[in-house]
């Protein structure tokens, strides 16, 4: 990915995406800028899936796609108490990740991999 909001030219950011069948509604992304501290964000996978075609998110994570003369890019805007980061990636790369994620757990079948009773049990005791 590229860090767009660094105040300099685009800065590369090594990005790791983690997805688990046992937590089918969420994606975790870990960002490691070349000259900065690692940051980890967990957010709804639906945001990444939908953000490829429309603006999505109204909180700490917002995702959208823009067409440029050099190709299509997906933008991920992250807000926290400590600041804001705007990152982008080639749509082709995001689509590849999304294909892998939805191959593991197809859209609409998340409930088959998530035990809501087990998650709520400790909270309701």
Helices and strands as residue ranges (DSSP letters): E 2-3, E 11-18, G 21-23, E 26-33, E 39-44, H 45-51, E 61-68, E 71-80, E 83-90, H 91-104, G 110-113, H 116-124
